[in-house]
Amino acid sequence: VNDKHMVFSPAVKRLEIVECDLEKPSEIGPAISNSSVVICCIGASEKEVLDVTGPYRIDYQATKNLIDA
């Protein structure tokens, strides 16, 4: 954070980081149940570079699951 005042802003105090498996749609609803804003930071795994389905599964299908929730 470049501006030390941002760390203490009211928005940051209300920030909650939640993890869930976006490939499991049943986990998404409970994870974001009371959220007013969702920020999604996902991408296909670099550990599985030979898995050609990764970008489709994660970048498309998992993102779609989140939107549908």
PDB file of N, CA, C and O in Angstrom:
ATOM      1  N   VAL A   1       0.856  -1.177   0.000  1.00  0.00           N
ATOM      2  CA  VAL A   1       0.000   0.000   0.000  1.00  0.00           C
ATOM      3  C   VAL A   1       0.893   1.228   0.000  1.00  0.00           C
ATOM      4  O   VAL A   1       1.751   1.390   0.868  1.00  0.00           O
ATOM      5  N   ASN A   2       0.682   2.082  -0.975  1.00  0.00           N
ATOM      6  CA  ASN A   2       1.504   3.282  -1.083  1.00  0.00           C
ATOM      7  C   ASN A   2       1.079   4.376  -0.112  1.00  0.00           C
ATOM      8  O   ASN A   2       1.910   5.163   0.342  1.00  0.00           O
ATOM      9  N   ASP A   3      -0.189   4.428   0.201  1.00  0.00           N
ATOM     10  CA  ASP A   3      -0.709   5.457   1.096  1.00  0.00           C
ATOM     11  C   ASP A   3      -1.074   4.814   2.433  1.00  0.00           C
ATOM     12  O   ASP A   3      -2.034   4.047   2.515  1.00  0.00           O
ATOM     13  N   LYS A   4      -0.315   5.124   3.467  1.00  0.00           N
ATOM     14  CA  LYS A   4      -0.552   4.478   4.763  1.00  0.00           C
ATOM     15  C   LYS A   4      -1.947   4.754   5.307  1.00  0.00           C
ATOM     16  O   LYS A   4      -2.437   3.993   6.141  1.00  0.00           O
ATOM     17  N   HIS A   5      -2.593   5.815   4.859  1.00  0.00           N
ATOM     18  CA  HIS A   5      -3.944   6.118   5.326  1.00  0.00           C
ATOM     19  C   HIS A   5      -4.968   5.136   4.762  1.00  0.00           C
ATOM     20  O   HIS A   5      -6.032   4.947   5.352  1.00  0.00           O
ATOM     21  N   MET A   6      -4.659   4.510   3.626  1.00  0.00           N
ATOM     22  CA  MET A   6      -5.573   3.533   3.026  1.00  0.00           C
ATOM     23  C   MET A   6      -5.738   2.306   3.922  1.00  0.00           C
ATOM     24  O   MET A   6      -6.809   1.700   3.947  1.00  0.00           O
ATOM     25  N   VAL A   7      -4.705   1.941   4.643  1.00  0.00           N
ATOM     26  CA  VAL A   7      -4.754   0.761   5.503  1.00  0.00           C
ATOM     27  C   VAL A   7      -5.800   0.927   6.603  1.00  0.00           C
ATOM     28  O   VAL A   7      -6.370  -0.058   7.072  1.00  0.00           O
ATOM     29  N   PHE A   8      -6.047   2.138   7.003  1.00  0.00           N
ATOM     30  CA  PHE A   8      -6.971   2.395   8.105  1.00  0.00           C
ATOM     31  C   PHE A   8      -8.322   2.934   7.631  1.00  0.00           C
ATOM     32  O   PHE A   8      -9.109   3.423   8.442  1.00  0.00           O
ATOM     33  N   SER A   9      -8.595   2.849   6.347  1.00  0.00           N
ATOM     34  CA  SER A   9      -9.872   3.352   5.836  1.00  0.00           C
ATOM     35  C   SER A   9     -11.010   2.440   6.292  1.00  0.00           C
ATOM     36  O   SER A   9     -10.782   1.259   6.556  1.00  0.00           O
ATOM     37  N   PRO A  10     -12.223   2.966   6.386  1.00  0.00           N
ATOM     38  CA  PRO A  10     -13.371   2.144   6.811  1.00  0.00           C
ATOM     39  C   PRO A  10     -13.588   0.925   5.909  1.00  0.00           C
ATOM     40  O   PRO A  10     -13.983  -0.136   6.391  1.00  0.00           O
ATOM     41  N   ALA A  11     -13.334   1.068   4.613  1.00  0.00           N
ATOM     42  CA  ALA A  11     -13.529  -0.060   3.695  1.00  0.00           C
ATOM     43  C   ALA A  11     -12.579  -1.206   4.015  1.00  0.00           C
ATOM     44  O   ALA A  11     -12.983  -2.369   3.973  1.00  0.00           O
ATOM     45  N   VAL A  12     -11.343  -0.905   4.330  1.00  0.00           N
ATOM     46  CA  VAL A  12     -10.366  -1.950   4.639  1.00  0.00           C
ATOM     47  C   VAL A  12     -10.722  -2.640   5.948  1.00  0.00           C
ATOM     48  O   VAL A  12     -10.513  -3.846   6.084  1.00  0.00           O
ATOM     49  N   LYS A  13     -11.244  -1.915   6.891  1.00  0.00           N
ATOM     50  CA  LYS A  13     -11.635  -2.521   8.166  1.00  0.00           C
ATOM     51  C   LYS A  13     -12.765  -3.525   7.984  1.00  0.00           C
ATOM     52  O   LYS A  13     -12.894  -4.462   8.772  1.00  0.00           O
ATOM     53  N   ARG A  14     -13.585  -3.339   6.950  1.00  0.00           N
ATOM     54  CA  ARG A  14     -14.704  -4.248   6.697  1.00  0.00           C
ATOM     55  C   ARG A  14     -14.340  -5.358   5.716  1.00  0.00           C
ATOM     56  O   ARG A  14     -15.168  -6.226   5.440  1.00  0.00           O
ATOM     57  N   LEU A  15     -13.138  -5.347   5.192  1.00  0.00           N
ATOM     58  CA  LEU A  15     -12.698  -6.334   4.213  1.00  0.00           C
ATOM     59  C   LEU A  15     -12.582  -7.714   4.851  1.00  0.00           C
ATOM     60  O   LEU A  15     -12.008  -7.869   5.929  1.00  0.00           O
ATOM     61  N   GLU A  16     -13.127  -8.697   4.177  1.00  0.00           N
ATOM     62  CA  GLU A  16     -13.004 -10.080   4.626  1.00  0.00           C
ATOM     63  C   GLU A  16     -12.541 -10.914   3.444  1.00  0.00           C
ATOM     64  O   GLU A  16     -13.169 -10.892   2.385  1.00  0.00           O
ATOM     65  N   ILE A  17     -11.461 -11.640   3.611  1.00  0.00           N
ATOM     66  CA  ILE A  17     -10.947 -12.510   2.560  1.00  0.00           C
ATOM     67  C   ILE A  17     -11.505 -13.905   2.795  1.00  0.00           C
ATOM     68  O   ILE A  17     -11.364 -14.476   3.876  1.00  0.00           O
ATOM     69  N   VAL A  18     -12.142 -14.440   1.759  1.00  0.00           N
ATOM     70  CA  VAL A  18     -12.794 -15.740   1.855  1.00  0.00           C
ATOM     71  C   VAL A  18     -12.272 -16.628   0.737  1.00  0.00           C
ATOM     72  O   VAL A  18     -12.178 -16.199  -0.413  1.00  0.00           O
ATOM     73  N   GLU A  19     -11.937 -17.855   1.072  1.00  0.00           N
ATOM     74  CA  GLU A  19     -11.509 -18.821   0.068  1.00  0.00           C
ATOM     75  C   GLU A  19     -12.584 -19.877  -0.102  1.00  0.00           C
ATOM     76  O   GLU A  19     -13.217 -20.297   0.866  1.00  0.00           O
ATOM     77  N   CYS A  20     -12.784 -20.302  -1.346  1.00  0.00           N
ATOM     78  CA  CYS A  20     -13.657 -21.440  -1.617  1.00  0.00           C
ATOM     79  C   CYS A  20     -13.252 -22.025  -2.965  1.00  0.00           C
ATOM     80  O   CYS A  20     -12.567 -21.374  -3.755  1.00  0.00           O
ATOM     81  N   ASP A  21     -13.672 -23.231  -3.214  1.00  0.00           N
ATOM     82  CA  ASP A  21     -13.365 -23.906  -4.473  1.00  0.00           C
ATOM     83  C   ASP A  21     -14.450 -23.553  -5.476  1.00  0.00           C
ATOM     84  O   ASP A  21     -15.577 -24.037  -5.369  1.00  0.00           O
ATOM     85  N   LEU A  22     -14.119 -22.714  -6.449  1.00  0.00           N
ATOM     86  CA  LEU A  22     -15.105 -22.270  -7.426  1.00  0.00           C
ATOM     87  C   LEU A  22     -15.499 -23.366  -8.404  1.00  0.00           C
ATOM     88  O   LEU A  22     -16.419 -23.189  -9.202  1.00  0.00           O
ATOM     89  N   GLU A  23     -14.810 -24.491  -8.347  1.00  0.00           N
ATOM     90  CA  GLU A  23     -15.216 -25.631  -9.165  1.00  0.00           C
ATOM     91  C   GLU A  23     -16.299 -26.445  -8.453  1.00  0.00           C
ATOM     92  O   GLU A  23     -16.830 -27.404  -9.012  1.00  0.00           O
ATOM     93  N   LYS A  24     -16.619 -26.058  -7.227  1.00  0.00           N
ATOM     94  CA  LYS A  24     -17.678 -26.718  -6.450  1.00  0.00           C
ATOM     95  C   LYS A  24     -18.768 -25.682  -6.170  1.00  0.00           C
ATOM     96  O   LYS A  24     -18.732 -25.002  -5.144  1.00  0.00           O
ATOM     97  N   PRO A  25     -19.738 -25.563  -7.083  1.00  0.00           N
ATOM     98  CA  PRO A  25     -20.765 -24.524  -6.942  1.00  0.00           C
ATOM     99  C   PRO A  25     -21.474 -24.506  -5.589  1.00  0.00           C
ATOM    100  O   PRO A  25     -21.905 -23.444  -5.141  1.00  0.00           O
ATOM    101  N   SER A  26     -21.600 -25.640  -4.940  1.00  0.00           N
ATOM    102  CA  SER A  26     -22.293 -25.674  -3.644  1.00  0.00           C
ATOM    103  C   SER A  26     -21.536 -24.918  -2.551  1.00  0.00           C
ATOM    104  O   SER A  26     -22.132 -24.559  -1.535  1.00  0.00           O
ATOM    105  N   GLU A  27     -20.243 -24.669  -2.735  1.00  0.00           N
ATOM    106  CA  GLU A  27     -19.445 -23.936  -1.742  1.00  0.00           C
ATOM    107  C   GLU A  27     -19.529 -22.424  -1.921  1.00  0.00           C
ATOM    108  O   GLU A  27     -19.237 -21.669  -0.993  1.00  0.00           O
ATOM    109  N   ILE A  28     -19.924 -21.984  -3.105  1.00  0.00           N
ATOM    110  CA  ILE A  28     -19.843 -20.556  -3.425  1.00  0.00           C
ATOM    111  C   ILE A  28     -20.880 -19.733  -2.666  1.00  0.00           C
ATOM    112  O   ILE A  28     -20.537 -18.715  -2.063  1.00  0.00           O
ATOM    113  N   GLY A  29     -22.133 -20.155  -2.687  1.00  0.00           N
ATOM    114  CA  GLY A  29     -23.195 -19.404  -2.011  1.00  0.00           C
ATOM    115  C   GLY A  29     -22.891 -19.117  -0.556  1.00  0.00           C
ATOM    116  O   GLY A  29     -22.954 -17.962  -0.135  1.00  0.00           O
ATOM    117  N   PRO A  30     -22.558 -20.143   0.231  1.00  0.00           N
ATOM    118  CA  PRO A  30     -22.232 -19.886   1.638  1.00  0.00           C
ATOM    119  C   PRO A  30     -21.006 -18.976   1.822  1.00  0.00           C
ATOM    120  O   PRO A  30     -20.938 -18.223   2.792  1.00  0.00           O
ATOM    121  N   ALA A  31     -20.059 -19.044   0.911  1.00  0.00           N
ATOM    122  CA  ALA A  31     -18.841 -18.236   1.047  1.00  0.00           C
ATOM    123  C   ALA A  31     -19.104 -16.752   0.811  1.00  0.00           C
ATOM    124  O   ALA A  31     -18.439 -15.903   1.403  1.00  0.00           O
ATOM    125  N   ILE A  32     -20.071 -16.437  -0.050  1.00  0.00           N
ATOM    126  CA  ILE A  32     -20.325 -15.028  -0.383  1.00  0.00           C
ATOM    127  C   ILE A  32     -21.695 -14.552   0.096  1.00  0.00           C
ATOM    128  O   ILE A  32     -22.179 -13.517  -0.362  1.00  0.00           O
ATOM    129  N   SER A  33     -22.312 -15.276   0.992  1.00  0.00           N
ATOM    130  CA  SER A  33     -23.709 -15.046   1.372  1.00  0.00           C
ATOM    131  C   SER A  33     -24.068 -13.606   1.732  1.00  0.00           C
ATOM    132  O   SER A  33     -25.074 -13.097   1.237  1.00  0.00           O
ATOM    133  N   ASN A  34     -23.307 -12.948   2.551  1.00  0.00           N
ATOM    134  CA  ASN A  34     -23.653 -11.591   2.992  1.00  0.00           C
ATOM    135  C   ASN A  34     -22.808 -10.514   2.328  1.00  0.00           C
ATOM    136  O   ASN A  34     -22.734  -9.392   2.829  1.00  0.00           O
ATOM    137  N   SER A  35     -22.179 -10.834   1.223  1.00  0.00           N
ATOM    138  CA  SER A  35     -21.277  -9.884   0.566  1.00  0.00           C
ATOM    139  C   SER A  35     -22.039  -8.864  -0.260  1.00  0.00           C
ATOM    140  O   SER A  35     -23.043  -9.185  -0.896  1.00  0.00           O
ATOM    141  N   SER A  36     -21.553  -7.636  -0.245  1.00  0.00           N
ATOM    142  CA  SER A  36     -22.111  -6.617  -1.129  1.00  0.00           C
ATOM    143  C   SER A  36     -21.219  -6.438  -2.354  1.00  0.00           C
ATOM    144  O   SER A  36     -21.663  -5.931  -3.384  1.00  0.00           O
ATOM    145  N   VAL A  37     -19.961  -6.855  -2.237  1.00  0.00           N
ATOM    146  CA  VAL A  37     -19.003  -6.783  -3.342  1.00  0.00           C
ATOM    147  C   VAL A  37     -18.157  -8.043  -3.313  1.00  0.00           C
ATOM    148  O   VAL A  37     -17.752  -8.508  -2.247  1.00  0.00           O
ATOM    149  N   VAL A  38     -17.891  -8.595  -4.496  1.00  0.00           N
ATOM    150  CA  VAL A  38     -17.014  -9.758  -4.607  1.00  0.00           C
ATOM    151  C   VAL A  38     -15.900  -9.413  -5.579  1.00  0.00           C
ATOM    152  O   VAL A  38     -16.162  -8.953  -6.691  1.00  0.00           O
ATOM    153  N   ILE A  39     -14.674  -9.631  -5.171  1.00  0.00           N
ATOM    154  CA  ILE A  39     -13.515  -9.445  -6.040  1.00  0.00           C
ATOM    155  C   ILE A  39     -12.930 -10.821  -6.283  1.00  0.00           C
ATOM    156  O   ILE A  39     -12.536 -11.514  -5.344  1.00  0.00           O
ATOM    157  N   CYS A  40     -12.876 -11.212  -7.534  1.00  0.00           N
ATOM    158  CA  CYS A  40     -12.404 -12.543  -7.897  1.00  0.00           C
ATOM    159  C   CYS A  40     -10.985 -12.445  -8.448  1.00  0.00           C
ATOM    160  O   CYS A  40     -10.727 -11.685  -9.382  1.00  0.00           O
ATOM    161  N   CYS A  41     -10.083 -13.200  -7.879  1.00  0.00           N
ATOM    162  CA  CYS A  41      -8.672 -13.197  -8.290  1.00  0.00           C
ATOM    163  C   CYS A  41      -8.228 -14.625  -8.568  1.00  0.00           C
ATOM    164  O   CYS A  41      -7.422 -15.182  -7.822  1.00  0.00           O
ATOM    165  N   ILE A  42      -8.744 -15.218  -9.628  1.00  0.00           N
ATOM    166  CA  ILE A  42      -8.395 -16.599  -9.924  1.00  0.00           C
ATOM    167  C   ILE A  42      -7.670 -16.688 -11.258  1.00  0.00           C
ATOM    168  O   ILE A  42      -7.680 -15.746 -12.050  1.00  0.00           O
ATOM    169  N   GLY A  43      -7.055 -17.811 -11.488  1.00  0.00           N
ATOM    170  CA  GLY A  43      -6.395 -18.104 -12.749  1.00  0.00           C
ATOM    171  C   GLY A  43      -5.966 -19.554 -12.746  1.00  0.00           C
ATOM    172  O   GLY A  43      -5.834 -20.175 -11.692  1.00  0.00           O
ATOM    173  N   ALA A  44      -5.751 -20.086 -13.928  1.00  0.00           N
ATOM    174  CA  ALA A  44      -5.328 -21.478 -14.039  1.00  0.00           C
ATOM    175  C   ALA A  44      -3.998 -21.668 -13.313  1.00  0.00           C
ATOM    176  O   ALA A  44      -3.152 -20.774 -13.308  1.00  0.00           O
ATOM    177  N   SER A  45      -3.822 -22.821 -12.711  1.00  0.00           N
ATOM    178  CA  SER A  45      -2.640 -23.118 -11.906  1.00  0.00           C
ATOM    179  C   SER A  45      -1.376 -23.214 -12.752  1.00  0.00           C
ATOM    180  O   SER A  45      -1.371 -23.841 -13.811  1.00  0.00           O
ATOM    181  N   GLU A  46      -0.319 -22.592 -12.279  1.00  0.00           N
ATOM    182  CA  GLU A  46       0.977 -22.724 -12.942  1.00  0.00           C
ATOM    183  C   GLU A  46       1.601 -24.079 -12.649  1.00  0.00           C
ATOM    184  O   GLU A  46       2.510 -24.509 -13.358  1.00  0.00           O
ATOM    185  N   LYS A  47       1.123 -24.755 -11.614  1.00  0.00           N
ATOM    186  CA  LYS A  47       1.659 -26.068 -11.253  1.00  0.00           C
ATOM    187  C   LYS A  47       1.238 -27.134 -12.251  1.00  0.00           C
ATOM    188  O   LYS A  47       1.892 -28.170 -12.373  1.00  0.00           O
ATOM    189  N   GLU A  48       0.155 -26.885 -12.960  1.00  0.00           N
ATOM    190  CA  GLU A  48      -0.375 -27.870 -13.893  1.00  0.00           C
ATOM    191  C   GLU A  48      -0.296 -27.338 -15.324  1.00  0.00           C
ATOM    192  O   GLU A  48      -1.306 -27.294 -16.027  1.00  0.00           O
ATOM    193  N   VAL A  49       0.898 -26.937 -15.757  1.00  0.00           N
ATOM    194  CA  VAL A  49       1.057 -26.336 -17.083  1.00  0.00           C
ATOM    195  C   VAL A  49       0.699 -27.287 -18.218  1.00  0.00           C
ATOM    196  O   VAL A  49       0.342 -26.834 -19.305  1.00  0.00           O
ATOM    197  N   LEU A  50       0.783 -28.574 -17.993  1.00  0.00           N
ATOM    198  CA  LEU A  50       0.449 -29.531 -19.039  1.00  0.00           C
ATOM    199  C   LEU A  50      -1.041 -29.858 -19.077  1.00  0.00           C
ATOM    200  O   LEU A  50      -1.487 -30.595 -19.957  1.00  0.00           O
ATOM    201  N   ASP A  51      -1.803 -29.329 -18.150  1.00  0.00           N
ATOM    202  CA  ASP A  51      -3.248 -29.544 -18.133  1.00  0.00           C
ATOM    203  C   ASP A  51      -3.898 -28.504 -19.043  1.00  0.00           C
ATOM    204  O   ASP A  51      -4.122 -27.365 -18.636  1.00  0.00           O
ATOM    205  N   VAL A  52      -4.196 -28.905 -20.275  1.00  0.00           N
ATOM    206  CA  VAL A  52      -4.753 -27.963 -21.249  1.00  0.00           C
ATOM    207  C   VAL A  52      -6.191 -27.565 -20.922  1.00  0.00           C
ATOM    208  O   VAL A  52      -6.722 -26.630 -21.522  1.00  0.00           O
ATOM    209  N   THR A  53      -6.824 -28.258 -19.984  1.00  0.00           N
ATOM    210  CA  THR A  53      -8.193 -27.900 -19.601  1.00  0.00           C
ATOM    211  C   THR A  53      -8.228 -26.814 -18.525  1.00  0.00           C
ATOM    212  O   THR A  53      -9.288 -26.263 -18.232  1.00  0.00           O
ATOM    213  N   GLY A  54      -7.076 -26.510 -17.942  1.00  0.00           N
ATOM    214  CA  GLY A  54      -7.013 -25.531 -16.850  1.00  0.00           C
ATOM    215  C   GLY A  54      -7.649 -24.192 -17.170  1.00  0.00           C
ATOM    216  O   GLY A  54      -8.514 -23.737 -16.422  1.00  0.00           O
ATOM    217  N   PRO A  55      -7.247 -23.543 -18.260  1.00  0.00           N
ATOM    218  CA  PRO A  55      -7.853 -22.242 -18.567  1.00  0.00           C
ATOM    219  C   PRO A  55      -9.373 -22.318 -18.756  1.00  0.00           C
ATOM    220  O   PRO A  55     -10.096 -21.420 -18.324  1.00  0.00           O
ATOM    221  N   TYR A  56      -9.853 -23.374 -19.393  1.00  0.00           N
ATOM    222  CA  TYR A  56     -11.304 -23.514 -19.563  1.00  0.00           C
ATOM    223  C   TYR A  56     -11.979 -23.743 -18.211  1.00  0.00           C
ATOM    224  O   TYR A  56     -12.967 -23.082 -17.891  1.00  0.00           O
ATOM    225  N   ARG A  57     -11.454 -24.672 -17.421  1.00  0.00           N
ATOM    226  CA  ARG A  57     -12.068 -25.014 -16.136  1.00  0.00           C
ATOM    227  C   ARG A  57     -12.055 -23.850 -15.164  1.00  0.00           C
ATOM    228  O   ARG A  57     -13.049 -23.583 -14.489  1.00  0.00           O
ATOM    229  N   ILE A  58     -10.928 -23.157 -15.095  1.00  0.00           N
ATOM    230  CA  ILE A  58     -10.779 -22.105 -14.088  1.00  0.00           C
ATOM    231  C   ILE A  58     -11.207 -20.741 -14.622  1.00  0.00           C
ATOM    232  O   ILE A  58     -12.095 -20.100 -14.059  1.00  0.00           O
ATOM    233  N   ASP A  59     -10.574 -20.297 -15.713  1.00  0.00           N
ATOM    234  CA  ASP A  59     -10.855 -18.955 -16.220  1.00  0.00           C
ATOM    235  C   ASP A  59     -12.277 -18.807 -16.755  1.00  0.00           C
ATOM    236  O   ASP A  59     -12.855 -17.723 -16.681  1.00  0.00           O
ATOM    237  N   TYR A  60     -12.845 -19.889 -17.294  1.00  0.00           N
ATOM    238  CA  TYR A  60     -14.216 -19.798 -17.798  1.00  0.00           C
ATOM    239  C   TYR A  60     -15.231 -20.411 -16.828  1.00  0.00           C
ATOM    240  O   TYR A  60     -16.060 -19.697 -16.266  1.00  0.00           O
ATOM    241  N   GLN A  61     -15.167 -21.722 -16.633  1.00  0.00           N
ATOM    242  CA  GLN A  61     -16.222 -22.415 -15.887  1.00  0.00           C
ATOM    243  C   GLN A  61     -16.306 -21.977 -14.424  1.00  0.00           C
ATOM    244  O   GLN A  61     -17.402 -21.734 -13.918  1.00  0.00           O
ATOM    245  N   ALA A  62     -15.180 -21.873 -13.749  1.00  0.00           N
ATOM    246  CA  ALA A  62     -15.206 -21.468 -12.336  1.00  0.00           C
ATOM    247  C   ALA A  62     -15.704 -20.031 -12.188  1.00  0.00           C
ATOM    248  O   ALA A  62     -16.443 -19.721 -11.253  1.00  0.00           O
ATOM    249  N   THR A  63     -15.301 -19.155 -13.111  1.00  0.00           N
ATOM    250  CA  THR A  63     -15.791 -17.777 -13.080  1.00  0.00           C
ATOM    251  C   THR A  63     -17.293 -17.745 -13.334  1.00  0.00           C
ATOM    252  O   THR A  63     -18.020 -16.992 -12.685  1.00  0.00           O
ATOM    253  N   LYS A  64     -17.753 -18.550 -14.264  1.00  0.00           N
ATOM    254  CA  LYS A  64     -19.191 -18.651 -14.545  1.00  0.00           C
ATOM    255  C   LYS A  64     -19.940 -19.153 -13.309  1.00  0.00           C
ATOM    256  O   LYS A  64     -21.019 -18.655 -12.989  1.00  0.00           O
ATOM    257  N   ASN A  65     -19.372 -20.130 -12.623  1.00  0.00           N
ATOM    258  CA  ASN A  65     -19.997 -20.633 -11.391  1.00  0.00           C
ATOM    259  C   ASN A  65     -20.167 -19.510 -10.370  1.00  0.00           C
ATOM    260  O   ASN A  65     -21.201 -19.409  -9.711  1.00  0.00           O
ATOM    261  N   LEU A  66     -19.141 -18.670 -10.248  1.00  0.00           N
ATOM    262  CA  LEU A  66     -19.204 -17.552  -9.299  1.00  0.00           C
ATOM    263  C   LEU A  66     -20.292 -16.561  -9.703  1.00  0.00           C
ATOM    264  O   LEU A  66     -21.066 -16.103  -8.862  1.00  0.00           O
ATOM    265  N   ILE A  67     -20.348 -16.235 -10.982  1.00  0.00           N
ATOM    266  CA  ILE A  67     -21.366 -15.294 -11.467  1.00  0.00           C
ATOM    267  C   ILE A  67     -22.766 -15.863 -11.261  1.00  0.00           C
ATOM    268  O   ILE A  67     -23.681 -15.145 -10.856  1.00  0.00           O
ATOM    269  N   ASP A  68     -22.926 -17.140 -11.538  1.00  0.00           N
ATOM    270  CA  ASP A  68     -24.236 -17.781 -11.384  1.00  0.00           C
ATOM    271  C   ASP A  68     -24.687 -17.858  -9.925  1.00  0.00           C
ATOM    272  O   ASP A  68     -25.884 -17.914  -9.642  1.00  0.00           O
ATOM    273  N   ALA A  69     -23.729 -17.859  -9.007  1.00  0.00           N
ATOM    274  CA  ALA A  69     -24.079 -17.944  -7.582  1.00  0.00           C
ATOM    275  C   ALA A  69     -24.692 -16.640  -7.135  1.00  0.00           C
ATOM    276  O   ALA A  69     -25.059 -16.497  -5.969  1.00  0.00           O
TER     277      ALA A  69
END
